[in-house]
Structure formats: structure tokens, C-alpha cells
Amino acid sequence: MSIGPKPEGAVTVFVLGLVGLLMCAPLGIVAWIMGNSYMAKCRAMSAEPEGLAVAGRILGIVATCLMILAVVIWIIVGLAVVLSVS
């Protein structure tokens, strides 16, 4: 475990991931991208990533997957309605 400096933004990634999961799914994409960037900076600095950033990145991934699933379900339901009317 390194004690050296760490990149900033761990809390931001976590908050975006949490808000993305609970309220606004597109923010999950932002959290995922920012989390990947944070992890890359940690690797470049040979620093251990903060747990909040890792959790935020995972929340962003979950929020994005749920958003994609919801869109697919809406498309299927929409097609079912259109096909049942004709």
C-alpha cells in the first residue's frame, strides 16, 4: 500500500455513480468514464485507488447496464404494442 499522493476525484466518481444509480442513469456513464480515468491515473502514479472511486465506478457500470436493459425493454414493449394494434 502506497502512502504517496493520489489523484483527486474519488468522491466525485462515487457521487456520480450513486446519483446515476438512484436518479439519473446517464450520470452512470460519466461515473464509469471518470472512474476508468481515475484508475489509469492511479496506475501511472503507482498508487492504490481509493475505495470510493472503485465503488463509484462499479455503481456507474451497474447504472449503465440497468439503463441499457430499460431501453431494450421499452423497445420490446413498444414493438409488442405496435404489432398487436395492426
Contacts in CASP RR format, 6 or more apart in sequence:
PFRMAT RR
TARGET T0000
AUTHOR 0000-0000-0000
METHOD contacts of the structure
MODEL  1
MSIGPKPEGAVTVFVLGLVGLLMCAPLGIVAWIMGNSYMAKCRAMSAEPE
GLAVAGRILGIVATCLMILAVVIWIIVGLAVVLSVS
1 48 0 8 1.000
2 46 0 8 1.000
2 47 0 8 1.000
2 48 0 8 1.000
4 45 0 8 1.000
4 47 0 8 1.000
5 45 0 8 1.000
5 47 0 8 1.000
6 42 0 8 1.000
6 45 0 8 1.000
6 47 0 8 1.000
6 48 0 8 1.000
6 49 0 8 1.000
6 50 0 8 1.000
7 38 0 8 1.000
7 41 0 8 1.000
7 42 0 8 1.000
7 45 0 8 1.000
7 47 0 8 1.000
9 34 0 8 1.000
9 38 0 8 1.000
9 53 0 8 1.000
10 38 0 8 1.000
10 49 0 8 1.000
10 50 0 8 1.000
10 51 0 8 1.000
10 52 0 8 1.000
10 53 0 8 1.000
11 52 0 8 1.000
12 34 0 8 1.000
13 31 0 8 1.000
13 34 0 8 1.000
13 35 0 8 1.000
13 38 0 8 1.000
13 52 0 8 1.000
13 53 0 8 1.000
13 56 0 8 1.000
13 57 0 8 1.000
14 31 0 8 1.000
14 52 0 8 1.000
14 53 0 8 1.000
14 55 0 8 1.000
14 56 0 8 1.000
14 59 0 8 1.000
16 27 0 8 1.000
16 28 0 8 1.000
16 30 0 8 1.000
16 31 0 8 1.000
16 34 0 8 1.000
16 56 0 8 1.000
16 60 0 8 1.000
17 27 0 8 1.000
17 28 0 8 1.000
17 31 0 8 1.000
17 56 0 8 1.000
17 57 0 8 1.000
17 59 0 8 1.000
17 60 0 8 1.000
17 63 0 8 1.000
18 56 0 8 1.000
18 59 0 8 1.000
19 27 0 8 1.000
20 26 0 8 1.000
20 27 0 8 1.000
20 28 0 8 1.000
20 31 0 8 1.000
20 59 0 8 1.000
20 60 0 8 1.000
20 63 0 8 1.000
21 28 0 8 1.000
21 59 0 8 1.000
21 60 0 8 1.000
21 62 0 8 1.000
21 63 0 8 1.000
21 66 0 8 1.000
25 63 0 8 1.000
25 64 0 8 1.000
25 66 0 8 1.000
25 67 0 8 1.000
25 70 0 8 1.000
26 67 0 8 1.000
27 60 0 8 1.000
27 63 0 8 1.000
28 59 0 8 1.000
28 60 0 8 1.000
28 61 0 8 1.000
28 63 0 8 1.000
28 64 0 8 1.000
28 67 0 8 1.000
29 60 0 8 1.000
29 63 0 8 1.000
29 64 0 8 1.000
29 67 0 8 1.000
31 56 0 8 1.000
31 57 0 8 1.000
31 59 0 8 1.000
31 60 0 8 1.000
31 63 0 8 1.000
32 57 0 8 1.000
32 60 0 8 1.000
32 61 0 8 1.000
32 64 0 8 1.000
34 57 0 8 1.000
35 53 0 8 1.000
35 56 0 8 1.000
35 57 0 8 1.000
36 57 0 8 1.000
38 49 0 8 1.000
38 53 0 8 1.000
38 57 0 8 1.000
39 49 0 8 1.000
39 53 0 8 1.000
39 54 0 8 1.000
39 57 0 8 1.000
42 48 0 8 1.000
42 49 0 8 1.000
END
